[in-house]
Amino acid sequence: MREAVIVEAVRTPMGKRNGQLRDLHPVLLGSLLLQGLLGRAELEPAAVDDVIFGCVTQTGEQGLNVGRNAWLTAGFPVETPATTVDRQCGSSQQAIHFAASLVQSGAAEVVVAGGVESMTRVPMGSNVTQGPGMPYPPELLERYDLVPQGLSAELMARKYGISREAMDEFSVQSHRRAAAATREGRLASQILPVETPENGHSRAVTVDEGIRPGASYEAVAALRPAFSPDHSITAGNSSQITDGAAAVLVTSPEKAKELGLKPRARIAAHRVVGCDPVLMLEGPIPGTAAVLKAAGLALADIDLFEINEAFASVVLAWAQETGAPLKKTNVNGGAIALGHPLGASGARLMCHLLYELEAREQRYGLQAMCCGGGLGTATIIERLP
């Protein structure tokens, strides 16, 4: 089987709800990302064989194959196909898995994998409430006492003995790490500046909007529980509602050489696992074990980890169960500080992983995400010299 390599990766700034990206149609945001990705690679769009985009709330402005619409809006060739996938929060990570599989199997040579989500313009859950019924029929609810993710995060905290104090401290650390990375310019190279309209003019958005440089434990600890008075999950130890897009360019080493592209990382292994759909956020734990086995590696071989901070309890439980060191995890902050634009987060995490491995000249990185419905997506990449 052929190898699949990443030759380029880019993301937009992450915009907070009703923030700087609020006036950009998600299709336009996706098209700007695609133009930036291929522009950085200096690759003609006609060389792309397929486009795979992740998006969770596929309705309204994000309906009818947002990935295809973004490609066409960018002015790229109509002959290049595109599709949109929904693996819940792991959607754009799944897009990367699909891209790698296409290249590895020889079904495609060059694939764009990414995602977009405008949670301001297409609110989370808006595709659920349109009727005539709900996604969970009585027959499914008879099997599982399904709960919203916020309640599942509380169940995670209770099962693994994660305290409110530990979650709040972790959340403050996420903001401080992201603020330091921004201040020191360590995120700038992966961010595509986005022009947004303002008072008849335009301005360039260049940094992530949700980071709170002055985050303090006292402020986070003072927040009220978000879902139930006796719970420990708050807005402060949960991911932010966010607008954003991210993508990577995947090909084979041979095709990269032919096109004059430099392979930056090899996709060493990728796996998706299922887990309890009630305690749905455990996915990264078995996902990590599965992808390490597939790559023939041990936890100690991994230099950096990116574990999506859907909730602080997810990452803390994962670290507790796997033994992975938090000092190597989300070193430039995570979704609690940067935000979680559902369908784009997987590719955003991949950008962070790739660029930081390069900055540190380290070898292996592991990315994992929890997903609604009880799923875990996991990927290992190897930086190439």
Secondary structure, DSSP 8 states (H G I E B T S, - for coil): ----EEEEEEE---EETTSTTTTS-HHHHHHHHHHHHHHHHT--GGG--EEEEE-S--SGGGTTTHHHHHHHHTT--TTS-EEEE--GGGHHHHHHHHHHHHHHHTS-SEEEEEEEEETTTS-TTTTTTTSSS-SS-HHHHHH-----HHHHHHHHHHHTT--HHHHHHHHHHHHHHHHHHHHTTSSGGGB--EEEEETTEEEEE-S-SS--TT--HHHHHTS-BSS-TT---BSTTB---EEEEEEEEEE-HHHHHHHT----EEEEEEEEEE--SSSGGGTHHHHHHHHHHHHT--GGG--EEEE--SBHHHHHHHHHHH---GGGBSTT--HHHH---GGGHHHHHHHHHHHHHHHHT--EEEEEEEETTTEEEEEEEEE--
